[in-house]
Amino acid sequence: MFQIADLLAIVAGAIAGAIAFLPFVFTLKPVLDDKQNADMLKGMVSLAVSAIALLVFTLVVFVLFGEAFRMFLLGEAIGFGGCMAARGGDVLGFVAFMAACAVRVAKALRDPHEVER
């Protein structure tokens, strides 16, 4: 049965997940609005910053409130996934962006001189 502490942990996790999503918003929004070309470095950095933010939030909750850890993780997943879904078609845009980055990396590994600057 849910307790108030569980609900608070889920809400806190959802807020943390939404905060961790912000680097994606700042990186993907100009690309998906066709105001800027995709930049693999910016995409990877935003991914790393989001992952680090999620990890830091999770570790802090684990150390300070061990019992609320699982509910907090659930809230983080809800917050992060909810932000992705709220962006609507941007989820598909993000997948396309990551696929384009993977193709570019594969080209660079095969022939470093072939990749455009």
Secondary structure, 3 states (H helix, E strand, C coil): CCCHHHHHHHHHHHHHHHHHHHHHHHHHHHHHCCCCCCCHHHHHHHHHHHHHHHHHHHHHHHHHCHHHHHHHHHHHHHHHHHHHHHCCCHHHHHHHHHHHHHHHHHHHHHCCCCCCC
